[in-house]
Amino acid sequence: MWNAILQRFQGVSAALQAVELDLCNAVDLVRSLREYVAGLRDQFDNFETAAKNMSPTEQTLNEREKERARLMIHLSLSASCQAIVASVHQSLSV
């Protein structure tokens, strides 16, 4: 994604630094780069979708959070159950 954009800028930059560059070509290069960037703005949704595909999705993160919450509830219930069993055991042994 970024590679194509940076290569385009690098190409225009190199062409603008050429010793034998005339003004008409320089204007055309800058205009072309400006139109390229404007076209990229129109493709924002495509870039956003590609970025989401490259990174963990919100659903995956939510599933991890839910699993973590389930584990915490399980551990909490486990501790509560152990306390109840100990209490019942103590009351029965008296």
VONUKOL-401462 format. One record per residue: residue number from 1; residue in one letter; z, x, y of N, C-alpha, C in turn. Coordinates in nm, 4 decimals. Last residue first. Layout:
<pt><k>NUM</k><r>A</r><n_up>Z</n_up><n_east>X</n_east><n_north>Y</n_north><ca_up>Z</ca_up><ca_east>X</ca_east><ca_north>Y</ca_north><c_up>Z</c_up><c_east>X</c_east><c_north>Y</c_north></pt>
...
//
This chain:
<pt><k>94</k><r>V</r><n_up>6.2997</n_up><n_east>-1.8426</n_east><n_north>-2.9297</n_north><ca_up>6.4382</ca_up><ca_east>-1.8617</ca_east><ca_north>-2.8838</ca_north><c_up>6.5131</c_up><c_east>-1.9535</c_east><c_north>-2.9717</c_north></pt>
<pt><k>93</k><r>S</r><n_up>6.0397</n_up><n_east>-1.8453</n_east><n_north>-3.0073</n_north><ca_up>6.1278</ca_up><ca_east>-1.7502</ca_east><ca_north>-3.0731</ca_north><c_up>6.2726</c_up><c_east>-1.7650</c_east><c_north>-3.0279</c_north></pt>
<pt><k>92</k><r>L</r><n_up>5.9135</n_up><n_east>-2.0257</n_east><n_north>-2.8449</n_north><ca_up>5.9334</ca_up><ca_east>-2.0609</ca_east><ca_north>-2.9854</ca_north><c_up>6.0314</c_up><c_east>-1.9665</c_east><c_north>-3.0542</c_north></pt>
<pt><k>91</k><r>S</r><n_up>5.8996</n_up><n_east>-1.8917</n_east><n_north>-2.6029</n_north><ca_up>5.9779</ca_up><ca_east>-2.0160</ca_east><ca_north>-2.6096</ca_north><c_up>6.0050</c_up><c_east>-2.0578</c_east><c_north>-2.7535</c_north></pt>
<pt><k>90</k><r>Q</r><n_up>5.7346</n_up><n_east>-1.6767</n_east><n_north>-2.6741</n_north><ca_up>5.8712</ca_up><ca_east>-1.6510</ca_east><ca_north>-2.6292</ca_north><c_up>5.9564</c_up><c_east>-1.7768</c_east><c_north>-2.6402</c_north></pt>
<pt><k>89</k><r>H</r><n_up>5.4998</n_up><n_east>-1.8120</n_east><n_north>-2.7353</n_north><ca_up>5.5641</ca_up><ca_east>-1.7291</ca_east><ca_north>-2.8374</ca_north><c_up>5.7107</c_up><c_east>-1.7049</c_east><c_north>-2.8010</c_north></pt>
<pt><k>88</k><r>V</r><n_up>5.4409</n_up><n_east>-1.9195</n_east><n_north>-2.4861</n_north><ca_up>5.4679</ca_up><ca_east>-2.0087</ca_east><ca_north>-2.5996</ca_north><c_up>5.5422</c_up><c_east>-1.9318</c_east><c_north>-2.7081</c_north></pt>
<pt><k>87</k><r>S</r><n_up>5.4002</n_up><n_east>-1.6793</n_east><n_north>-2.3429</n_north><ca_up>5.5026</ca_up><ca_east>-1.7751</ca_east><ca_north>-2.3000</ca_north><c_up>5.5420</c_up><c_east>-1.8678</c_east><c_north>-2.4140</c_north></pt>
<pt><k>86</k><r>A</r><n_up>5.1870</n_up><n_east>-1.5671</n_east><n_north>-2.4811</n_north><ca_up>5.3138</ca_up><ca_east>-1.4940</ca_east><ca_north>-2.4736</ca_north><c_up>5.4270</c_up><c_east>-1.5877</c_east><c_north>-2.4356</c_north></pt>
<pt><k>85</k><r>V</r><n_up>4.9959</n_up><n_east>-1.7647</n_east><n_north>-2.4327</n_north><ca_up>5.0362</ca_up><ca_east>-1.7352</ca_east><ca_north>-2.5703</ca_north><c_up>5.1702</c_up><c_east>-1.6624</c_east><c_north>-2.5705</c_north></pt>
<pt><k>84</k><r>I</r><n_up>4.9753</n_up><n_east>-1.7382</n_east><n_north>-2.1533</n_north><ca_up>5.0200</ca_up><ca_east>-1.8648</ca_east><ca_north>-2.2134</ca_north><c_up>5.0700</c_up><c_east>-1.8410</c_east><c_north>-2.3551</c_north></pt>
<pt><k>83</k><r>A</r><n_up>4.8785</n_up><n_east>-1.4780</n_east><n_north>-2.1306</n_north><ca_up>5.0064</ca_up><ca_east>-1.5123</ca_east><ca_north>-2.0685</ca_north><c_up>5.0624</c_up><c_east>-1.6402</c_east><c_north>-2.1291</c_north></pt>
<pt><k>82</k><r>Q</r><n_up>4.6352</n_up><n_east>-1.5044</n_east><n_north>-2.2617</n_north><ca_up>4.7352</ca_up><ca_east>-1.4127</ca_east><ca_north>-2.3156</ca_north><c_up>4.8731</c_up><c_east>-1.4439</c_east><c_north>-2.2584</c_north></pt>
<pt><k>81</k><r>C</r><n_up>4.5080</n_up><n_east>-1.6797</n_east><n_north>-2.0867</n_north><ca_up>4.5362</ca_up><ca_east>-1.7206</ca_east><ca_north>-2.2252</ca_north><c_up>4.6434</c_up><c_east>-1.6320</c_east><c_north>-2.2867</c_north></pt>
<pt><k>80</k><r>S</r><n_up>4.4851</n_up><n_east>-1.5164</n_east><n_north>-1.8615</n_north><ca_up>4.5636</ca_up><ca_east>-1.6403</ca_east><ca_north>-1.8549</ca_north><c_up>4.6027</c_up><c_east>-1.6862</c_east><c_north>-1.9943</c_north></pt>
<pt><k>79</k><r>A</r><n_up>4.3153</n_up><n_east>-1.3182</n_east><n_north>-1.9591</n_north><ca_up>4.4492</ca_up><ca_east>-1.2808</ca_east><ca_north>-1.9132</ca_north><c_up>4.5393</c_up><c_east>-1.4031</c_east><c_north>-1.9078</c_north></pt>
<pt><k>78</k><r>S</r><n_up>4.0931</n_up><n_east>-1.4794</n_east><n_north>-2.0113</n_north><ca_up>4.1535</ca_up><ca_east>-1.4013</ca_east><ca_north>-2.1185</ca_north><c_up>4.2961</c_up><c_east>-1.3642</c_east><c_north>-2.0816</c_north></pt>
<pt><k>77</k><r>L</r><n_up>4.0278</n_up><n_east>-1.5700</n_east><n_north>-1.7598</n_north><ca_up>4.0745</ca_up><ca_east>-1.6663</ca_east><ca_north>-1.8599</ca_north><c_up>4.1445</c_up><c_east>-1.5948</c_east><c_north>-1.9743</c_north></pt>
<pt><k>76</k><r>S</r><n_up>3.9467</n_up><n_east>-1.3227</n_east><n_north>-1.6502</n_north><ca_up>4.0577</ca_up><ca_east>-1.3970</ca_east><ca_north>-1.5900</ca_north><c_up>4.1157</c_up><c_east>-1.4968</c_east><c_north>-1.6892</c_north></pt>
<pt><k>75</k><r>L</r><n_up>3.7308</n_up><n_east>-1.2608</n_east><n_north>-1.8128</n_north><ca_up>3.8458</ca_up><ca_east>-1.1707</ca_east><ca_north>-1.8083</ca_north><c_up>3.9684</c_up><c_east>-1.2409</c_east><c_north>-1.7519</c_north></pt>
<pt><k>74</k><r>H</r><n_up>3.5667</n_up><n_east>-1.4817</n_east><n_north>-1.7509</n_north><ca_up>3.6097</ca_up><ca_east>-1.4574</ca_east><ca_north>-1.8888</ca_north><c_up>3.7335</c_up><c_east>-1.3682</c_east><c_north>-1.8912</c_north></pt>
<pt><k>73</k><r>I</r><n_up>3.5257</n_up><n_east>-1.4373</n_east><n_north>-1.4790</n_north><ca_up>3.5931</ca_up><ca_east>-1.5603</ca_east><ca_north>-1.5232</ca_north><c_up>3.6471</c_up><c_east>-1.5415</c_east><c_north>-1.6636</c_north></pt>
<pt><k>72</k><r>M</r><n_up>3.3859</n_up><n_east>-1.1944</n_east><n_north>-1.4955</n_north><ca_up>3.5139</ca_up><ca_east>-1.2001</ca_east><ca_north>-1.4239</ca_north><c_up>3.5929</c_up><c_east>-1.3241</c_east><c_north>-1.4642</c_north></pt>
<pt><k>71</k><r>L</r><n_up>3.1594</n_up><n_east>-1.2791</n_east><n_north>-1.6369</n_north><ca_up>3.2475</ca_up><ca_east>-1.1779</ca_east><ca_north>-1.6944</ca_north><c_up>3.3848</c_up><c_east>-1.1816</c_east><c_north>-1.6274</c_north></pt>
<pt><k>70</k><r>R</r><n_up>3.0470</n_up><n_east>-1.4548</n_east><n_north>-1.4512</n_north><ca_up>3.0894</ca_up><ca_east>-1.5037</ca_east><ca_north>-1.5834</ca_north><c_up>3.1879</c_up><c_east>-1.4068</c_east><c_north>-1.6483</c_north></pt>
<pt><k>69</k><r>A</r><n_up>2.9882</n_up><n_east>-1.2734</n_east><n_north>-1.2455</n_north><ca_up>3.0859</ca_up><ca_east>-1.3802</ca_east><ca_north>-1.2216</ca_north><c_up>3.1372</c_up><c_east>-1.4357</c_east><c_north>-1.3536</c_north></pt>
<pt><k>68</k><r>R</r><n_up>2.7907</n_up><n_east>-1.1222</n_east><n_north>-1.3742</n_north><ca_up>2.9125</ca_up><ca_east>-1.0564</ca_east><ca_north>-1.3282</ca_north><c_up>3.0227</c_up><c_east>-1.1601</c_east><c_north>-1.3046</c_north></pt>
<pt><k>67</k><r>E</r><n_up>2.5999</n_up><n_east>-1.3207</n_east><n_north>-1.4066</n_north><ca_up>2.6575</ca_up><ca_east>-1.2562</ca_east><ca_north>-1.5247</ca_north><c_up>2.7886</c_up><c_east>-1.1873</c_east><c_north>-1.4886</c_north></pt>
<pt><k>66</k><r>K</r><n_up>2.5404</n_up><n_east>-1.3731</n_east><n_north>-1.1385</n_north><ca_up>2.5967</ca_up><ca_east>-1.4787</ca_east><ca_north>-1.2225</ca_north><c_up>2.6636</c_up><c_east>-1.4197</c_east><c_north>-1.3458</c_north></pt>
<pt><k>65</k><r>E</r><n_up>2.4303</n_up><n_east>-1.1268</n_east><n_north>-1.0630</n_north><ca_up>2.5520</ca_up><ca_east>-1.1746</ca_east><ca_north>-0.9975</ca_north><c_up>2.6193</c_up><c_east>-1.2833</c_east><c_north>-1.0806</c_north></pt>
<pt><k>64</k><r>R</r><n_up>2.2049</n_up><n_east>-1.1261</n_east><n_north>-1.2281</n_north><ca_up>2.3065</ca_up><ca_east>-1.0210</ca_east><ca_north>-1.2430</ca_north><c_up>2.4387</c_up><c_east>-1.0654</c_east><c_north>-1.1810</c_north></pt>
<pt><k>63</k><r>E</r><n_up>2.0693</n_up><n_east>-1.3446</n_east><n_north>-1.1235</n_north><ca_up>2.1133</ca_up><ca_east>-1.3479</ca_east><ca_north>-1.2632</ca_north><c_up>2.2206</c_up><c_east>-1.2430</c_east><c_north>-1.2885</c_north></pt>
<pt><k>62</k><r>N</r><n_up>2.0127</n_up><n_east>-1.2495</n_east><n_north>-0.8672</n_north><ca_up>2.1018</ca_up><ca_east>-1.3644</ca_east><ca_north>-0.8829</ca_north><c_up>2.1543</c_up><c_east>-1.3735</c_east><c_north>-1.0254</c_north></pt>
<pt><k>61</k><r>L</r><n_up>1.8325</n_up><n_east>-1.0470</n_east><n_north>-0.9333</n_north><ca_up>1.9588</ca_up><ca_east>-1.0128</ca_east><ca_north>-0.8694</ca_north><c_up>2.0588</c_up><c_east>-1.1261</c_east><c_north>-0.8837</c_north></pt>
<pt><k>60</k><r>T</r><n_up>1.6274</n_up><n_east>-1.2029</n_east><n_north>-1.0403</n_north><ca_up>1.6931</ca_up><ca_east>-1.1024</ca_east><ca_north>-1.1241</ca_north><c_up>1.8280</c_up><c_east>-1.0648</c_east><c_north>-1.0652</c_north></pt>
<pt><k>59</k><r>Q</r><n_up>1.5608</n_up><n_east>-1.3494</n_east><n_north>-0.8123</n_north><ca_up>1.6082</ca_up><ca_east>-1.4190</ca_east><ca_north>-0.9312</ca_north><c_up>1.6820</c_up><c_east>-1.3217</c_east><c_north>-1.0229</c_north></pt>
<pt><k>58</k><r>E</r><n_up>1.4627</n_up><n_east>-1.1591</n_east><n_north>-0.6425</n_north><ca_up>1.5877</ca_up><ca_east>-1.2249</ca_east><ca_north>-0.6068</ca_north><c_up>1.6466</c_up><c_east>-1.2948</c_east><c_north>-0.7279</c_north></pt>
<pt><k>57</k><r>T</r><n_up>1.3357</n_up><n_east>-0.8802</n_east><n_north>-0.8348</n_north><ca_up>1.3239</ca_up><ca_east>-1.0089</ca_east><ca_north>-0.7677</ca_north><c_up>1.4607</c_up><c_east>-1.0647</c_east><c_north>-0.7345</c_north></pt>
<pt><k>56</k><r>P</r><n_up>1.3013</n_up><n_east>-0.5371</n_east><n_north>-0.7672</n_north><ca_up>1.3683</ca_up><ca_east>-0.6439</ca_east><ca_north>-0.8430</ca_north><c_up>1.3628</c_up><c_east>-0.7751</c_east><c_north>-0.7652</c_north></pt>
<pt><k>55</k><r>S</r><n_up>0.9630</n_up><n_east>-0.4594</n_east><n_north>-0.6505</n_north><ca_up>1.1086</ca_up><ca_east>-0.4443</ca_east><ca_north>-0.6500</ca_north><c_up>1.1725</c_up><c_east>-0.5552</c_east><c_north>-0.7324</c_north></pt>
<pt><k>54</k><r>M</r><n_up>0.6978</n_up><n_east>-0.5228</n_east><n_north>-0.6669</n_north><ca_up>0.7354</ca_up><ca_east>-0.3850</ca_east><ca_north>-0.6958</ca_north><c_up>0.8865</c_up><c_east>-0.3651</c_east><c_north>-0.7038</c_north></pt>
<pt><k>53</k><r>N</r><n_up>0.6817</n_up><n_east>-0.7839</n_east><n_north>-0.5847</n_north><ca_up>0.6457</ca_up><ca_east>-0.7536</ca_east><ca_north>-0.7236</ca_north><c_up>0.6888</c_up><c_east>-0.6127</c_east><c_north>-0.7636</c_north></pt>
<pt><k>52</k><r>K</r><n_up>0.7430</n_up><n_east>-0.7541</n_east><n_north>-0.3177</n_north><ca_up>0.8374</ca_up><ca_east>-0.8261</ca_east><ca_north>-0.4037</ca_north><c_up>0.8088</c_up><c_east>-0.7987</c_east><c_north>-0.5505</c_north></pt>
<pt><k>51</k><r>A</r><n_up>0.5113</n_up><n_east>-0.6224</n_east><n_north>-0.2344</n_north><ca_up>0.6411</ca_up><ca_east>-0.5544</ca_east><ca_north>-0.2257</ca_north><c_up>0.7441</c_up><c_east>-0.6218</c_east><c_north>-0.3150</c_north></pt>
<pt><k>50</k><r>A</r><n_up>0.3209</n_up><n_east>-0.8236</n_east><n_north>-0.2736</n_north><ca_up>0.3106</ca_up><ca_east>-0.6975</ca_east><ca_north>-0.3484</ca_north><c_up>0.4437</c_up><c_east>-0.6232</c_east><c_north>-0.3480</c_north></pt>
<pt><k>49</k><r>T</r><n_up>0.4128</n_up><n_east>-1.0120</n_east><n_north>-0.0861</n_north><ca_up>0.4089</ca_up><ca_east>-1.0457</ca_east><ca_north>-0.2288</ca_north><c_up>0.4033</c_up><c_east>-0.9193</c_east><c_north>-0.3138</c_north></pt>
<pt><k>48</k><r>E</r><n_up>0.3718</n_up><n_east>-0.8664</n_east><n_north>0.1499</n_north><ca_up>0.5062</ca_up><ca_east>-0.9111</ca_east><ca_north>0.1136</ca_north><c_up>0.5139</c_up><c_east>-0.9440</c_east><c_north>-0.0353</c_north></pt>
<pt><k>47</k><r>F</r><n_up>0.0958</n_up><n_east>-0.8349</n_east><n_north>0.1480</n_north><ca_up>0.1816</ca_up><ca_east>-0.7167</ca_east><ca_north>0.1409</ca_north><c_up>0.3231</c_up><c_east>-0.7546</c_east><c_north>0.0973</c_north></pt>
<pt><k>46</k><r>N</r><n_up>0.0195</n_up><n_east>-1.1060</n_east><n_north>0.1724</n_north><ca_up>-0.0212</ca_up><ca_east>-1.0279</ca_east><ca_north>0.0548</ca_north><c_up>0.0665</c_up><c_east>-0.9042</c_east><c_north>0.0373</c_north></pt>
<pt><k>45</k><r>D</r><n_up>0.1259</n_up><n_east>-1.1689</n_east><n_north>0.4229</n_north><ca_up>0.1748</ca_up><ca_east>-1.2393</ca_east><ca_north>0.3038</ca_north><c_up>0.1387</c_up><c_east>-1.1641</c_east><c_north>0.1760</c_north></pt>
<pt><k>44</k><r>F</r><n_up>-0.0301</n_up><n_east>-1.0030</n_east><n_north>0.5919</n_north><ca_up>0.1136</ca_up><ca_east>-0.9802</ca_east><ca_north>0.5757</ca_north><c_up>0.1674</c_up><c_east>-1.0461</c_east><c_north>0.4495</c_north></pt>
<pt><k>43</k><r>Q</r><n_up>-0.2934</n_up><n_east>-0.9975</n_east><n_north>0.6657</n_north><ca_up>-0.2640</ca_up><ca_east>-0.9876</ca_east><ca_north>0.5227</ca_north><c_up>-0.1146</c_up><c_east>-0.9700</c_east><c_north>0.4949</c_north></pt>
<pt><k>42</k><r>D</r><n_up>-0.3077</n_up><n_east>-0.9869</n_east><n_north>0.9358</n_north><ca_up>-0.3459</ca_up><ca_east>-1.1135</ca_east><ca_north>0.8732</ca_north><c_up>-0.3121</c_up><c_east>-1.1155</c_east><c_north>0.7246</c_north></pt>
<pt><k>41</k><r>R</r><n_up>-0.2479</n_up><n_east>-0.7215</n_east><n_north>0.9708</n_north><ca_up>-0.1512</ca_up><ca_east>-0.8224</ca_east><ca_north>1.0161</ca_north><c_up>-0.1808</c_up><c_east>-0.9575</c_east><c_north>0.9524</c_north></pt>
<pt><k>40</k><r>L</r><n_up>-0.4829</n_up><n_east>-0.6046</n_east><n_north>0.8852</n_north><ca_up>-0.3611</ca_up><ca_east>-0.5886</ca_east><ca_north>0.8045</ca_north><c_up>-0.2556</c_up><c_east>-0.6917</c_east><c_north>0.8434</c_north></pt>
<pt><k>39</k><r>G</r><n_up>-0.6518</n_up><n_east>-0.6645</n_east><n_north>1.0965</n_north><ca_up>-0.6769</ca_up><ca_east>-0.7251</ca_east><ca_north>0.9655</ca_north><c_up>-0.5559</c_up><c_east>-0.7153</c_east><c_north>0.8744</c_north></pt>
<pt><k>38</k><r>A</r><n_up>-0.5409</n_up><n_east>-0.4966</n_east><n_north>1.2876</n_north><ca_up>-0.5377</ca_up><ca_east>-0.6416</ca_east><ca_north>1.3097</ca_north><c_up>-0.5614</c_up><c_east>-0.7159</c_east><c_north>1.1786</c_north></pt>
<pt><k>37</k><r>V</r><n_up>-0.6075</n_up><n_east>-0.2513</n_east><n_north>1.1726</n_north><ca_up>-0.4660</ca_up><ca_east>-0.2890</ca_east><ca_north>1.1847</ca_north><c_up>-0.4533</c_up><c_east>-0.4394</c_east><c_north>1.2071</c_north></pt>
<pt><k>36</k><r>Y</r><n_up>-0.8879</n_up><n_east>-0.2676</n_east><n_north>1.1993</n_north><ca_up>-0.8267</ca_up><ca_east>-0.2498</ca_east><ca_north>1.0669</ca_north><c_up>-0.6804</c_up><c_east>-0.2951</c_east><c_north>1.0698</c_north></pt>
<pt><k>35</k><r>E</r><n_up>-0.9175</n_up><n_east>-0.2782</n_east><n_north>1.4742</n_north><ca_up>-0.9585</ca_up><ca_east>-0.3939</ca_east><ca_north>1.3939</ca_north><c_up>-0.8981</c_up><c_east>-0.3883</c_east><c_north>1.2539</c_north></pt>
<pt><k>34</k><r>R</r><n_up>-0.8265</n_up><n_east>-0.0179</n_east><n_north>1.5341</n_north><ca_up>-0.7578</ca_up><ca_east>-0.1349</ca_east><ca_north>1.5899</ca_north><c_up>-0.7914</c_up><c_east>-0.2606</c_east><c_north>1.5098</c_north></pt>
<pt><k>33</k><r>L</r><n_up>-1.0197</n_up><n_east>0.1344</n_east><n_north>1.4051</n_north><ca_up>-0.8802</ca_up><ca_east>0.1426</ca_east><ca_north>1.3610</ca_north><c_up>-0.8007</c_up><c_east>0.0220</c_east><c_north>1.4107</c_north></pt>
<pt><k>32</k><r>S</r><n_up>-1.2441</n_up><n_east>0.0644</n_east><n_north>1.5581</n_north><ca_up>-1.2420</ca_up><ca_east>0.0371</ca_east><ca_north>1.4146</ca_north><c_up>-1.0986</c_up><c_east>0.0381</c_east><c_north>1.3610</c_north></pt>
<pt><k>31</k><r>R</r><n_up>-1.1684</n_up><n_east>0.1666</n_east><n_north>1.8060</n_north><ca_up>-1.1922</ca_up><ca_east>0.0230</ca_east><ca_north>1.7907</ca_north><c_up>-1.1847</c_up><c_east>-0.0174</c_east><c_north>1.6432</c_north></pt>
<pt><k>30</k><r>V</r><n_up>-1.1622</n_up><n_east>0.4385</n_east><n_north>1.7437</n_north><ca_up>-1.0389</ca_up><ca_east>0.3710</ca_east><ca_north>1.7860</ca_north><c_up>-1.0536</c_up><c_east>0.2201</c_east><c_north>1.7703</c_north></pt>
<pt><k>29</k><r>L</r><n_up>-1.4346</n_up><n_east>0.4780</n_east><n_north>1.6772</n_north><ca_up>-1.3278</ca_up><ca_east>0.5087</ca_east><ca_north>1.5814</ca_north><c_up>-1.1988</c_up><c_east>0.4342</c_east><c_north>1.6159</c_north></pt>
<pt><k>28</k><r>D</r><n_up>-1.5649</n_up><n_east>0.4062</n_east><n_north>1.9173</n_north><ca_up>-1.5915</ca_up><ca_east>0.3320</ca_east><ca_north>1.7932</ca_north><c_up>-1.4816</c_up><c_east>0.3543</c_east><c_north>1.6893</c_north></pt>
<pt><k>27</k><r>V</r><n_up>-1.4661</n_up><n_east>0.6054</n_east><n_north>2.0864</n_north><ca_up>-1.4366</ca_up><ca_east>0.4645</ca_east><ca_north>2.1146</ca_north><c_up>-1.4574</c_up><c_east>0.3803</c_east><c_north>1.9892</c_north></pt>
<pt><k>26</k><r>A</r><n_up>-1.5794</n_up><n_east>0.8279</n_east><n_north>1.9610</n_north><ca_up>-1.4337</ca_up><ca_east>0.8170</ca_east><ca_north>1.9733</ca_north><c_up>-1.3930</c_up><c_east>0.6720</c_east><c_north>1.9976</c_north></pt>
<pt><k>25</k><r>N</r><n_up>-1.8520</n_up><n_east>0.7782</n_east><n_north>1.9942</n_north><ca_up>-1.7954</ca_up><ca_east>0.7791</ca_east><ca_north>1.8591</ca_north><c_up>-1.6431</c_up><c_east>0.7649</c_east><c_north>1.8619</c_north></pt>
<pt><k>24</k><r>C</r><n_up>-1.8634</n_up><n_east>0.8017</n_east><n_north>2.2746</n_north><ca_up>-1.9029</ca_up><ca_east>0.6763</ca_east><ca_north>2.2080</ca_north><c_up>-1.8447</c_up><c_east>0.6682</c_east><c_north>2.0672</c_north></pt>
<pt><k>23</k><r>L</r><n_up>-1.7868</n_up><n_east>1.0703</n_east><n_north>2.3236</n_north><ca_up>-1.7029</ca_up><ca_east>0.9600</ca_east><ca_north>2.3697</ca_north><c_up>-1.7363</c_up><c_east>0.8288</c_east><c_north>2.2995</c_north></pt>
<pt><k>22</k><r>D</r><n_up>-1.8282</n_up><n_east>1.2915</n_east><n_north>2.0397</n_north><ca_up>-1.8667</ca_up><ca_east>1.2370</ca_east><ca_north>2.1694</ca_north><c_up>-1.7854</c_up><c_east>1.1110</c_east><c_north>2.1989</c_north></pt>
<pt><k>21</k><r>L</r><n_up>-1.7064</n_up><n_east>1.5841</n_east><n_north>1.8865</n_north><ca_up>-1.6953</ca_up><ca_east>1.4384</ca_east><ca_north>1.8969</ca_north><c_up>-1.7411</c_up><c_east>1.3923</c_east><c_north>2.0347</c_north></pt>
<pt><k>20</k><r>E</r><n_up>-1.6967</n_up><n_east>1.8510</n_east><n_north>1.8086</n_north><ca_up>-1.8222</ca_up><ca_east>1.7963</ca_east><ca_north>1.8597</ca_north><c_up>-1.8219</c_up><c_east>1.6438</c_east><c_north>1.8695</c_north></pt>
<pt><k>19</k><r>V</r><n_up>-1.4371</n_up><n_east>1.8943</n_east><n_north>1.7084</n_north><ca_up>-1.4830</ca_up><ca_east>1.9653</ca_east><ca_north>1.8283</ca_north><c_up>-1.6055</c_up><c_east>1.8981</c_east><c_north>1.8900</c_north></pt>
<pt><k>18</k><r>A</r><n_up>-1.2221</n_up><n_east>1.6311</n_east><n_north>1.6061</n_north><ca_up>-1.3417</ca_up><ca_east>1.7127</ca_east><ca_north>1.5824</ca_north><c_up>-1.3919</c_up><c_east>1.7713</c_east><c_north>1.7143</c_north></pt>
<pt><k>17</k><r>Q</r><n_up>-1.0210</n_up><n_east>1.4555</n_east><n_north>1.6384</n_north><ca_up>-0.9927</ca_up><ca_east>1.5947</ca_east><ca_north>1.6744</ca_north><c_up>-1.1129</c_up><c_east>1.6870</c_east><c_north>1.6539</c_north></pt>
<pt><k>16</k><r>L</r><n_up>-1.1131</n_up><n_east>1.2199</n_east><n_north>1.5355</n_north><ca_up>-1.0927</ca_up><ca_east>1.2274</ca_east><ca_north>1.6803</ca_north><c_up>-1.0674</c_up><c_east>1.3708</c_east><c_north>1.7272</c_north></pt>
<pt><k>15</k><r>A</r><n_up>-1.1055</n_up><n_east>1.2774</n_east><n_north>1.2624</n_north><ca_up>-1.2358</ca_up><ca_east>1.2588</ca_east><ca_north>1.3277</ca_north><c_up>-1.2227</c_up><c_east>1.2702</c_east><c_north>1.4795</c_north></pt>
<pt><k>14</k><r>A</r><n_up>-0.8289</n_up><n_east>1.2852</n_east><n_north>1.2208</n_north><ca_up>-0.9096</ca_up><ca_east>1.4058</ca_east><ca_north>1.1979</ca_north><c_up>-1.0443</c_up><c_east>1.3947</c_east><c_north>1.2684</c_north></pt>
<pt><k>13</k><r>S</r><n_up>-0.7678</n_up><n_east>1.0158</n_east><n_north>1.2798</n_north><ca_up>-0.7078</ca_up><ca_east>1.1250</ca_east><ca_north>1.3566</ca_north><c_up>-0.7893</c_up><c_east>1.2533</c_east><c_north>1.3425</c_north></pt>
<pt><k>12</k><r>V</r><n_up>-0.9074</n_up><n_east>0.8833</n_east><n_north>1.0796</n_north><ca_up>-0.9449</ca_up><ca_east>0.8615</ca_east><ca_north>1.2198</ca_north><c_up>-0.8908</c_up><c_east>0.9750</c_east><c_north>1.3060</c_north></pt>
<pt><k>11</k><r>G</r><n_up>-0.7674</n_up><n_east>0.9831</n_east><n_north>0.8552</n_north><ca_up>-0.9116</ca_up><ca_east>1.0015</ca_east><ca_north>0.8691</ca_north><c_up>-0.9578</c_up><c_east>0.9856</c_east><c_north>1.0127</c_north></pt>
<pt><k>10</k><r>Q</r><n_up>-0.5079</n_up><n_east>0.8934</n_east><n_north>0.9059</n_north><ca_up>-0.5342</ca_up><ca_east>1.0367</ca_east><ca_north>0.8974</ca_north><c_up>-0.6831</c_up><c_east>1.0656</c_east><c_north>0.9152</c_north></pt>
<pt><k>9</k><r>F</r><n_up>-0.5448</n_up><n_east>0.6162</n_east><n_north>0.8922</n_north><ca_up>-0.5015</ca_up><ca_east>0.6775</ca_east><ca_north>1.0175</ca_north><c_up>-0.5317</c_up><c_east>0.8276</c_east><c_north>1.0185</c_north></pt>
<pt><k>8</k><r>R</r><n_up>-0.6188</n_up><n_east>0.5984</n_east><n_north>0.6190</n_north><ca_up>-0.7097</ca_up><ca_east>0.5510</ca_east><ca_north>0.7243</ca_north><c_up>-0.6740</c_up><c_east>0.6146</c_east><c_north>0.8583</c_north></pt>
<pt><k>7</k><r>Q</r><n_up>-0.3917</n_up><n_east>0.6947</n_east><n_north>0.4930</n_north><ca_up>-0.5185</ca_up><ca_east>0.7667</ca_east><ca_north>0.4773</ca_north><c_up>-0.6172</c_up><c_east>0.7265</c_east><c_north>0.5859</c_north></pt>
<pt><k>6</k><r>L</r><n_up>-0.2076</n_up><n_east>0.4962</n_east><n_north>0.5628</n_north><ca_up>-0.1903</ca_up><ca_east>0.6324</ca_east><ca_north>0.6143</ca_north><c_up>-0.3178</c_up><c_east>0.7148</c_east><c_north>0.6011</c_north></pt>
<pt><k>5</k><r>I</r><n_up>-0.3158</n_up><n_east>0.2787</n_east><n_north>0.4194</n_north><ca_up>-0.2997</ca_up><ca_east>0.2719</ca_east><ca_north>0.5654</ca_north><c_up>-0.2916</c_up><c_east>0.4128</c_east><c_north>0.6242</c_north></pt>
<pt><k>4</k><r>A</r><n_up>-0.3018</n_up><n_east>0.3675</n_east><n_north>0.1550</n_north><ca_up>-0.4319</ca_up><ca_east>0.3314</ca_east><ca_north>0.2133</ca_north><c_up>-0.4248</c_up><c_east>0.3305</c_east><c_north>0.3659</c_north></pt>
<pt><k>3</k><r>N</r><n_up>-0.0218</n_up><n_east>0.4058</n_east><n_north>0.1277</n_north><ca_up>-0.1154</ca_up><ca_east>0.5158</ca_east><ca_north>0.1089</ca_north><c_up>-0.2500</c_up><c_east>0.4864</c_east><c_north>0.1753</c_north></pt>
<pt><k>2</k><r>W</r><n_up>0.1082</n_up><n_east>0.1661</n_east><n_north>0.1416</n_north><ca_up>0.1151</ca_up><ca_east>0.2549</ca_east><ca_north>0.2568</ca_north><c_up>0.0114</c_up><c_east>0.3659</c_east><c_north>0.2477</c_north></pt>
<pt><k>1</k><r>M</r><n_up>0.0000</n_up><n_east>0.0833</n_east><n_north>-0.1175</n_north><ca_up>0.0000</ca_up><ca_east>0.0000</ca_east><ca_north>0.0000</ca_north><c_up>0.0000</c_up><c_east>0.0889</c_east><c_north>0.1254</c_north></pt>
//
